[in-house]
Amino acid sequence: MSAASSTTAVPMAASPSAARPRPCAGCTEDVISWIRVPSAVREQYLKIKASGLKLQLCTNETQATRENFVRKLRAMGFDISVAEVTAPAPAACRLLKERGLRPHLLVHDDLVPEFAEIDKTNPNCVVLGDAAENFTYANLNEAFRLLIGMEKPVLISLGKGRYYKETDGLKLDVGAYMKALEYACDVQAEVVGKPAKRFFESALAELGVPPEQAIMIGDDIVNDVGGAQQCGMRALQVRTGKYRSTPRGPCHQGCCAVTGKATSSDGTGFLLQPWQKWCH
């Protein structure tokens, strides 16, 4: 999630008093449980919405269209519109149209409708998303054969996360499969989701908020925190979702500061007003 200005609150935080509304940008979906959302989380989110702050959800969700993603959130009591969600698939579609690319899709079945208006005949690139059960050997090998047969292979990845957390535990994310294809085909993937700088810039542009006034809040030290900081934003990491006390892999300088945590009765962490000290 993200908020703007050094004194603003965030969707998971208590809103400090202010003389006038201040902008806010960028939010990750990973702090939200698809199964159960604590009332305290929802209440803090409603406070930030009522305060007049701008809010944008920056998600690497590639197992559902934005419409279905928003429908799930609204069913849980979050007043979110499609326009308030920045996601990889629409960004990839814009890129494909701009460059006249025709993709072979290795994505989740539920994401395919996002590419309905894209020409997919005679593919000249591969688009990779979190395909879940579609990540079979046969499907990966088909993508490999297409790429290796191209004079100038183009691999577009809807994110490069290593893993994510669901109710039954951690699961491999698209980044692991992206790296396999990069290695096999000797190609560098173009990432259109987090932590790509262009992705965060798109979210900021949709809000009309400069990076120095925005704060990104999420549970991923690399994709959320590091990606936002490389875009010129400040960032905070929450100890929820897939947070781990010992980060693995490289991260951007200064991105390892972790916020304090309060815990609701069911064990879900959320931010409180003292988060402000990280913004000064």
Sine and cosine of phi, psi and omega as CSV:
sin_phi,cos_phi,sin_psi,cos_psi,sin_omega,cos_omega
0.00,0.00,0.24,-0.97,0.00,-1.00
-0.49,-0.87,0.52,-0.86,0.08,-1.00
-0.73,-0.69,0.19,-0.98,-0.06,-1.00
-0.86,-0.52,0.46,-0.89,0.01,-1.00
0.97,0.25,0.52,-0.85,-0.15,-0.99
-0.94,0.33,-0.16,0.99,-0.03,-1.00
-0.88,-0.47,0.17,0.99,-0.01,-1.00
-1.00,0.05,0.31,-0.95,0.08,-1.00
-1.00,-0.06,0.09,-1.00,0.00,-1.00
-0.79,-0.61,0.22,-0.97,-0.09,-1.00
-0.83,0.55,-0.40,0.92,0.01,-1.00
-0.97,-0.23,0.24,0.97,-0.11,-0.99
-0.81,-0.58,0.40,-0.92,0.13,-0.99
-0.94,0.34,0.66,-0.75,-0.08,-1.00
-1.00,0.07,0.87,-0.49,0.06,-1.00
-0.94,0.33,0.45,-0.90,0.01,-1.00
-0.93,0.37,0.55,-0.84,0.00,-1.00
-0.51,-0.86,0.48,-0.88,-0.03,-1.00
-0.94,0.33,-0.51,0.86,-0.01,-1.00
-0.53,-0.85,0.41,-0.91,0.02,-1.00
-0.88,0.48,0.56,-0.83,0.05,-1.00
-0.82,-0.57,0.48,-0.88,-0.09,-1.00
-0.95,0.32,0.37,-0.93,0.00,-1.00
-0.58,-0.82,0.63,-0.78,-0.06,-1.00
-0.63,-0.78,0.64,-0.77,0.24,-0.97
0.99,0.15,0.79,-0.61,-0.03,-1.00
-0.46,-0.89,0.66,-0.75,0.02,-1.00
-0.99,-0.12,0.59,-0.81,-0.04,-1.00
-0.98,0.22,-0.17,0.99,-0.18,-0.98
-0.93,0.37,-0.29,0.96,0.02,-1.00
-0.99,0.14,-0.01,1.00,-0.03,-1.00
-0.96,-0.27,0.78,-0.62,0.07,-1.00
-1.00,0.07,0.74,-0.67,0.02,-1.00
-0.94,0.35,-0.36,0.93,-0.11,-0.99
-1.00,-0.06,-0.72,0.69,-0.08,-1.00
-0.52,-0.85,0.76,-0.65,0.03,-1.00
-0.90,-0.43,0.86,-0.51,0.00,-1.00
-0.86,0.51,0.58,-0.81,-0.01,-1.00
-0.87,0.49,-0.53,0.85,-0.01,-1.00
-0.90,0.45,-0.61,0.79,0.02,-1.00
-0.91,0.43,-0.73,0.68,-0.02,-1.00
-0.90,0.45,-0.63,0.77,0.00,-1.00
-0.90,0.44,-0.67,0.74,0.01,-1.00
-0.92,0.38,-0.60,0.80,0.06,-1.00
-0.89,0.46,-0.70,0.71,0.00,-1.00
-0.90,0.43,-0.54,0.84,0.05,-1.00
-0.90,0.44,-0.68,0.73,-0.04,-1.00
-0.93,0.37,-0.59,0.81,0.04,-1.00
-0.92,0.40,-0.66,0.75,-0.03,-1.00
-0.94,0.34,-0.38,0.92,-0.05,-1.00
-0.96,0.30,-0.28,0.96,-0.03,-1.00
1.00,-0.06,0.05,1.00,0.04,-1.00
-0.93,0.36,0.54,-0.84,0.12,-0.99
-0.98,0.17,0.56,-0.83,-0.07,-1.00
-0.61,-0.80,0.69,-0.72,0.08,-1.00
-0.69,-0.72,0.76,-0.65,0.09,-1.00
-1.00,0.04,0.85,-0.53,0.03,-1.00
-0.96,-0.29,0.97,-0.24,-0.12,-0.99
-0.86,-0.51,0.56,-0.83,0.15,-0.99
-0.99,-0.12,0.34,0.94,0.01,-1.00
-0.87,0.50,0.89,-0.46,0.04,-1.00
-0.75,-0.66,0.46,0.89,0.11,-0.99
-0.93,-0.36,0.12,0.99,0.00,-1.00
-0.38,-0.93,0.43,-0.90,0.10,-0.99
-0.94,0.34,0.29,-0.96,0.04,-1.00
-0.87,0.50,-0.61,0.79,-0.01,-1.00
-0.88,0.48,-0.70,0.71,0.01,-1.00
-0.94,0.33,-0.58,0.81,0.06,-1.00
-0.87,0.50,-0.73,0.69,0.01,-1.00
-0.91,0.40,-0.61,0.79,0.00,-1.00
-0.87,0.49,-0.65,0.76,0.03,-1.00
-0.90,0.44,-0.71,0.71,-0.02,-1.00
-0.91,0.42,-0.67,0.75,0.00,-1.00
-0.90,0.43,-0.57,0.82,0.03,-1.00
-0.91,0.42,-0.39,0.92,0.02,-1.00
-1.00,-0.10,0.12,0.99,0.09,-1.00
0.99,-0.12,0.21,0.98,0.01,-1.00
-0.99,-0.16,0.86,-0.51,-0.06,-1.00
-0.99,0.14,0.98,0.18,-0.09,-1.00
-0.89,-0.46,0.62,-0.78,0.10,-0.99
-0.94,-0.34,0.31,-0.95,0.01,-1.00
-0.86,0.51,-0.58,0.82,-0.02,-1.00
-0.91,0.42,-0.33,0.94,-0.01,-1.00
-1.00,-0.01,0.17,0.98,-0.02,-1.00
-0.87,-0.49,0.83,-0.55,0.13,-0.99
-0.97,-0.24,0.88,-0.48,-0.10,-1.00
-0.75,-0.66,0.37,-0.93,-0.09,-1.00
-0.92,0.40,-0.64,0.77,-0.12,-0.99
-0.87,0.50,-0.75,0.66,0.05,-1.00
-0.87,0.49,-0.60,0.80,0.04,-1.00
-0.91,0.42,-0.64,0.77,0.03,-1.00
-0.91,0.41,-0.64,0.77,0.01,-1.00
-0.88,0.47,-0.65,0.76,0.04,-1.00
-0.89,0.46,-0.68,0.73,0.01,-1.00
-0.89,0.45,-0.69,0.73,-0.01,-1.00
-0.88,0.48,-0.68,0.73,0.00,-1.00
-0.92,0.39,-0.67,0.74,-0.01,-1.00
-0.87,0.49,-0.59,0.81,-0.10,-0.99
-0.97,-0.26,0.10,1.00,0.03,-1.00
0.89,0.46,0.58,0.81,-0.03,-1.00
-1.00,-0.04,0.60,-0.80,0.02,-1.00
-0.90,-0.44,0.95,-0.33,-0.18,-0.98
-1.00,0.06,0.55,-0.84,0.36,-0.93
-1.00,-0.06,0.84,-0.54,-0.10,-0.99
-1.00,-0.08,0.82,-0.57,0.21,-0.98
-0.88,-0.48,0.99,0.17,-0.10,-1.00
-0.69,-0.73,0.12,-0.99,0.06,-1.00
-0.92,0.40,0.58,-0.81,-0.02,-1.00
-0.83,0.56,-0.59,0.81,-0.06,-1.00
-0.96,0.29,-0.21,0.98,0.00,-1.00
-1.00,-0.06,-0.30,0.95,-0.07,-1.00
-0.79,0.61,-0.63,0.78,0.00,-1.00
-0.84,0.55,-0.41,0.91,0.03,-1.00
-0.89,0.45,-0.39,0.92,-0.07,-1.00
-0.97,-0.25,0.34,0.94,-0.09,-1.00
-0.86,0.50,-0.56,0.83,-0.07,-1.00
-1.00,-0.06,0.14,0.99,-0.03,-1.00
-0.99,-0.16,0.73,-0.69,0.06,-1.00
-0.94,0.33,0.85,-0.53,-0.06,-1.00
-0.90,-0.44,0.20,0.98,0.03,-1.00
-0.97,0.23,0.59,-0.81,0.04,-1.00
0.73,0.68,0.92,0.39,-0.13,-0.99
-0.84,0.55,0.63,-0.77,0.10,-0.99
-0.84,-0.55,0.29,0.96,0.10,-1.00
-0.30,-0.95,0.20,-0.98,0.07,-1.00
-0.85,-0.53,0.75,-0.67,0.08,-1.00
-0.94,-0.34,0.82,-0.58,-0.10,-1.00
-0.91,-0.42,0.79,-0.61,0.09,-1.00
-0.77,-0.64,-0.13,-0.99,0.05,-1.00
-0.97,0.23,1.00,0.02,-0.12,-0.99
-0.99,0.14,-0.13,0.99,0.03,-1.00
0.80,0.60,-0.87,-0.49,-0.05,-1.00
-0.91,0.42,-0.26,0.97,0.05,-1.00
-0.98,0.22,-0.10,1.00,0.07,-1.00
-0.99,0.17,0.90,0.44,0.07,-1.00
-1.00,-0.05,0.26,-0.97,0.05,-1.00
-0.86,0.50,-0.68,0.73,-0.03,-1.00
-0.87,0.48,-0.69,0.72,-0.02,-1.00
-0.94,0.35,-0.66,0.75,0.05,-1.00
-0.91,0.42,-0.63,0.78,0.00,-1.00
-0.93,0.38,-0.57,0.82,0.06,-1.00
-0.90,0.44,-0.69,0.73,0.04,-1.00
-0.89,0.46,-0.66,0.75,0.03,-1.00
-0.86,0.50,-0.73,0.68,-0.04,-1.00
-0.89,0.45,-0.62,0.79,0.04,-1.00
-0.90,0.43,-0.72,0.70,-0.03,-1.00
-0.92,0.40,-0.71,0.70,-0.07,-1.00
-0.92,0.39,-0.39,0.92,0.01,-1.00
-1.00,0.05,-0.06,1.00,0.01,-1.00
-1.00,0.03,0.63,-0.78,0.06,-1.00
-0.89,0.46,-0.67,0.74,0.06,-1.00
-0.79,-0.61,1.00,0.06,-0.07,-1.00
-0.89,0.46,0.67,-0.75,0.03,-1.00
-0.84,-0.54,0.89,-0.46,0.03,-1.00
-0.89,-0.45,0.87,-0.50,0.01,-1.00
-0.93,-0.38,0.84,-0.54,-0.04,-1.00
-0.92,-0.39,0.73,-0.68,0.00,-1.00
-1.00,0.07,0.88,0.48,-0.07,-1.00
0.92,-0.39,0.17,-0.99,0.07,-1.00
-0.56,-0.83,0.56,0.83,0.03,-1.00
-0.89,0.45,0.52,-0.85,0.01,-1.00
-0.99,0.13,-0.66,0.75,0.00,-1.00
-0.34,-0.94,0.25,-0.97,0.08,-1.00
-0.62,-0.78,0.17,-0.99,-0.08,-1.00
-0.91,-0.41,0.74,-0.67,0.16,-0.99
-0.87,-0.50,0.01,-1.00,-0.09,-1.00
-0.88,0.48,-0.43,0.90,0.00,-1.00
-0.99,-0.14,0.19,0.98,0.08,-1.00
0.85,-0.53,-0.14,-0.99,-0.03,-1.00
-0.97,0.25,0.55,-0.84,0.02,-1.00
-0.68,-0.73,0.54,-0.84,0.04,-1.00
-0.87,0.49,0.66,-0.75,0.02,-1.00
-0.97,-0.24,0.00,-1.00,-0.12,-0.99
-0.88,0.48,-0.47,0.88,-0.05,-1.00
-0.86,0.52,-0.57,0.82,0.00,-1.00
-0.91,0.42,-0.64,0.77,0.00,-1.00
-0.97,0.23,-0.55,0.83,0.09,-1.00
-0.86,0.51,-0.70,0.71,0.00,-1.00
-0.90,0.43,-0.58,0.82,0.02,-1.00
-0.90,0.45,-0.70,0.72,0.00,-1.00
-0.94,0.33,-0.60,0.80,0.07,-1.00
-0.86,0.52,-0.73,0.68,-0.04,-1.00
-0.91,0.41,-0.72,0.69,-0.07,-1.00
-0.92,0.38,-0.56,0.83,-0.09,-1.00
-0.97,-0.24,-0.02,1.00,-0.04,-1.00
0.79,0.61,0.80,0.60,-0.03,-1.00
-0.72,-0.69,0.48,-0.88,0.06,-1.00
-0.98,-0.21,0.87,-0.49,-0.02,-1.00
-0.94,0.34,0.54,-0.84,0.14,-0.99
-0.99,-0.11,0.89,-0.46,-0.05,-1.00
-1.00,-0.08,0.80,-0.60,-0.01,-1.00
-0.95,-0.33,-0.10,0.99,0.08,-1.00
-0.98,-0.20,-0.24,-0.97,0.11,-0.99
-0.89,0.46,0.63,-0.78,0.18,0.98
-0.99,-0.16,0.39,0.92,-0.07,-1.00
-0.86,0.50,0.69,-0.72,-0.02,-1.00
-0.86,0.51,-0.65,0.76,-0.02,-1.00
-0.88,0.47,-0.54,0.84,0.01,-1.00
-0.90,0.43,-0.74,0.68,0.02,-1.00
-0.92,0.39,-0.61,0.79,0.04,-1.00
-0.88,0.47,-0.57,0.82,0.03,-1.00
-0.91,0.42,-0.68,0.74,0.02,-1.00
-0.90,0.44,-0.67,0.74,0.03,-1.00
-0.90,0.44,-0.64,0.77,0.00,-1.00
-0.91,0.43,-0.61,0.79,0.01,-1.00
-0.90,0.43,-0.47,0.88,0.00,-1.00
-1.00,-0.06,-0.33,0.94,-0.10,-0.99
0.95,0.32,0.58,0.81,-0.06,-1.00
-0.88,-0.48,0.80,-0.60,0.06,-1.00
-0.95,0.32,0.46,-0.89,-0.08,-1.00
-0.86,0.52,-0.55,0.83,-0.04,-1.00
-0.94,0.35,-0.22,0.97,0.03,-1.00
-0.98,-0.21,0.08,1.00,-0.09,-1.00
-0.92,-0.39,0.52,-0.85,0.07,-1.00
-0.79,-0.62,0.80,-0.60,0.04,-1.00
-0.99,-0.11,0.73,-0.68,0.04,-1.00
-0.81,-0.59,0.81,-0.59,0.00,-1.00
-0.28,-0.96,0.04,-1.00,-0.06,-1.00
-0.98,-0.18,-0.06,1.00,-0.06,-1.00
-0.97,-0.23,0.91,-0.42,-0.10,-1.00
-0.91,0.42,-0.46,0.89,-0.02,-1.00
-1.00,-0.09,-0.84,0.55,-0.11,-0.99
-0.96,0.29,-0.61,0.79,0.00,-1.00
-1.00,0.03,-0.87,0.48,-0.12,-0.99
-0.95,0.30,-0.83,0.56,-0.03,-1.00
-0.89,0.46,-0.68,0.74,0.00,-1.00
-0.88,0.48,-0.68,0.73,0.01,-1.00
-0.91,0.41,-0.66,0.75,-0.01,-1.00
-0.91,0.42,-0.58,0.82,0.05,-1.00
-0.93,0.37,-0.28,0.96,0.05,-1.00
-1.00,-0.04,-0.02,1.00,0.01,-1.00
0.99,-0.12,0.08,1.00,0.03,-1.00
-1.00,-0.02,0.35,-0.94,0.23,-0.97
-1.00,0.04,0.33,-0.94,-0.08,-1.00
-0.48,-0.88,0.48,-0.88,0.04,-1.00
-0.77,-0.64,0.56,-0.83,0.07,-1.00
-0.94,-0.33,0.74,-0.68,0.05,-1.00
-0.99,-0.13,0.49,-0.87,-0.02,-1.00
-1.00,-0.03,0.79,0.62,0.04,-1.00
-0.76,-0.65,-0.05,-1.00,0.05,-1.00
0.86,0.51,-0.80,-0.60,-0.06,-1.00
-0.99,-0.12,0.30,0.95,0.05,-1.00
-0.81,0.59,0.67,-0.74,0.09,-1.00
-0.77,-0.64,0.63,-0.78,-0.09,-1.00
-0.90,0.44,-0.44,0.90,0.04,-1.00
-0.89,-0.45,0.98,-0.19,-0.02,-1.00
-0.88,0.47,0.58,-0.81,0.04,-1.00
-0.92,-0.40,0.67,-0.74,0.03,-1.00
1.00,0.01,0.15,-0.99,-0.05,-1.00
-0.95,0.30,0.46,-0.89,0.13,-0.99
-0.61,-0.79,0.32,-0.95,-0.05,-1.00
-0.91,0.41,0.55,-0.84,-0.02,-1.00
-0.83,0.56,0.78,-0.63,0.04,-1.00
1.00,0.07,0.08,1.00,-0.10,-1.00
-1.00,-0.07,0.11,0.99,-0.10,-0.99
-0.99,-0.11,0.08,1.00,0.07,-1.00
-0.94,0.34,0.76,-0.65,-0.05,-1.00
-0.90,-0.44,0.69,-0.72,-0.05,-1.00
-0.94,0.35,0.27,-0.96,0.17,-0.99
-0.94,0.34,0.27,-0.96,-0.08,-1.00
-0.71,-0.71,0.67,-0.74,0.21,-0.98
-0.93,-0.36,0.48,-0.88,-0.07,-1.00
-0.85,-0.52,0.79,-0.62,0.05,-1.00
-0.97,0.24,0.10,-1.00,-0.09,-1.00
-0.88,0.48,-0.41,0.91,-0.01,-1.00
-0.98,-0.18,0.22,0.98,0.13,-0.99
1.00,-0.01,0.06,1.00,0.00,-1.00
-1.00,0.10,0.77,-0.64,-0.01,-1.00
-0.99,0.13,0.54,-0.84,0.12,-0.99
-0.47,-0.88,0.35,-0.93,-0.07,-1.00
-0.99,0.11,0.51,-0.86,0.10,-1.00
-0.87,-0.48,0.03,-1.00,-0.12,-0.99
-0.82,0.57,-0.54,0.84,-0.02,-1.00
-0.88,0.48,-0.05,1.00,0.05,-1.00
-0.86,0.51,-0.35,0.94,-0.08,-1.00
-0.85,0.52,-0.52,0.85,-0.06,-1.00
-0.87,0.49,-0.37,0.93,0.00,-1.00
-0.98,0.21,-0.19,0.98,-0.14,-0.99
-0.99,-0.16,-0.04,1.00,-0.06,-1.00
-1.00,-0.10,0.00,0.00,0.00,0.00
